[in-house]
Amino acid sequence: PLYCAVSGGRVEAAVEAICYLPDDTVVTGDFIGYTQFWDVRTQTLLSSFHTHTACIQTILAGPDQTLFVAGMDPKVVRFLKYPGADTWSPSLRCVCSTLSQWAPCLILRCLLFS
């Protein structure tokens, strides 16, 4: 399991979703709802966001520096990396009423209707 920083401390959380990006960044989603960005070259945590209230199940890299994260809760969070920026930022939270086991469908629904 990977470690995520929470309130200055560390908690152990199993990674449930992972996505490799072309800029040598790995994005992980864990069992307690954290989305984390890791630098592969330096093996360091770049940023961490508590985006969900439950397990993250799906991370999808989209076109134009876009990333979508979905999990057991009914949310899909879109991250953007703006041109010239070094970090990713959450830019949209879409709450859907579909069953959580259909996380990839939630991502598509939010893509189509947001």
SVG drawing of the C-alpha trace seen along z (x, -y; Angstrom):
<svg xmlns="http://www.w3.org/2000/svg" viewBox="-30 -29 44 31">
<polyline fill="none" stroke="black" stroke-width="0.4" points="0.0,0.0 1.0,-3.6 1.0,-6.2 -1.0,-9.5 -0.4,-12.6 -3.4,-13.5 -3.3,-16.4 0.4,-16.3 0.4,-12.6 0.4,-9.5 -2.2,-6.8 -1.9,-3.7 -4.4,-3.3 -4.6,-0.7 -4.5,-2.0 -7.6,-1.0 -7.0,-2.9 -3.9,-4.0 -3.2,-6.0 0.1,-6.7 0.4,-10.0 2.8,-10.8 4.7,-13.4 5.9,-10.7 3.2,-11.4 1.3,-8.6 -2.2,-9.3 -3.5,-7.1 -6.9,-6.8 -7.1,-5.0 -9.6,-3.3 -10.3,-6.3 -11.0,-8.8 -7.7,-10.5 -6.5,-11.4 -2.7,-11.7 -0.2,-12.8 3.3,-11.2 6.5,-12.1 7.8,-8.8 11.4,-10.1 11.8,-11.4 9.4,-9.0 7.8,-11.9 4.2,-12.9 3.4,-16.1 -0.1,-16.8 -2.9,-15.1 -6.7,-15.9 -9.4,-14.4 -11.9,-14.2 -14.2,-11.5 -16.0,-10.2 -15.4,-6.5 -13.1,-4.3 -11.9,-5.6 -12.4,-3.0 -11.6,-4.7 -9.2,-7.3 -9.4,-8.3 -7.0,-10.5 -8.9,-12.5 -7.8,-14.9 -6.3,-18.3 -4.8,-17.8 -8.0,-16.5 -8.4,-13.8 -11.6,-12.3 -11.8,-10.4 -14.8,-8.4 -15.5,-6.1 -18.0,-4.4 -19.7,-7.7 -21.8,-9.4 -19.2,-12.0 -17.0,-12.4 -14.2,-15.0 -12.5,-16.5 -8.9,-17.7 -7.3,-20.2 -3.6,-21.0 -3.5,-24.5 -1.0,-25.3 2.3,-26.3 1.3,-25.0 3.1,-22.3 0.2,-21.1 -3.2,-19.6 -6.3,-21.3 -9.8,-20.0 -12.1,-22.0 -15.5,-20.3 -17.4,-18.0 -20.3,-16.2 -22.8,-14.4 -24.7,-11.6 -27.4,-9.4 -26.4,-6.2 -25.3,-3.1 -21.7,-3.3 -20.6,-0.1 -21.0,-1.9 -18.2,-4.4 -16.9,-4.5 -20.5,-5.3 -20.6,-8.1 -17.5,-9.6 -19.1,-9.5 -22.4,-10.9 -20.6,-13.8 -18.5,-14.4 -21.7,-14.5 -23.9,-16.6 -21.5,-19.1"/>
</svg>
